Amino acid sequence: MACAEAIGAEPYAVLDAGCAVELVHCFSLIHDDLPALDNDDLRRGVPTCHKVFGEAIAILAGDALFALAFETLSRGPWSADCRVRAMQSLTRATGTLGLVGGETIDILSEGKPIEEATLKLIHERKTGSLIASSCEIGAILGDGSVEQSQALYRYGHAVGLAFQIADDILNETSTPEQLGKAAGSDRERGKATYPAIYGLEQSNKLALEIVDEGISLLSAVPNRDFLIGLAKYSVERLH
């Protein structure tokens, strides 16, 4: 919605698309918390889905959310061409070249030494891809130009990467009460994180540099103040 508004469109005209992205996001969190993956008991300050309803229902709930996301996007009030382009963006962002692929590499890398390029790939796919797609979809459905769509996609990738680096830092430095989820769990599981490779100070510096790169991509966007603030918040947040 923010990206549609940034190029001069009515933000509520893409509300359904924002809901579709959030449905995918919630699906990913429910499955990510499962014992077979991160085995987390707390999400947003409350017990995770599988802790309340059991693993089977949690898996099915995630599956249902994923299906509902694309039904919602396919039935939106936009042209057929725009709907197809939006669905293509979201499917790329969630499949093997995006969220699922990033999570797979993340799981397979646990407890193993990895190269910096692999770490960046994990974060870009498991977090950056969905944020990038959300930005791109806002531009597509907001009738933006190809230049604007590409710029917002790249901006979203940068913000997503910076957001995940900040998440890694918070996992090391914060508390479960502040985060609303487990703290210190990345180190316990031997997960690939920026602090594990670069340390906290250098990780924070890298996140700030990536945010600046993302902001620099917004020259083709007329109303960019909110997006600039959002990019900065992605690394300044405390939870």
Summary of the structure (lengths in Angstrom):
residues: 239
radius of gyration: 17.6
end to end distance: 22.4
largest distance: 48.3
contacts: 828
relative contact order: 0.14
helix: 75%
strand: 2%
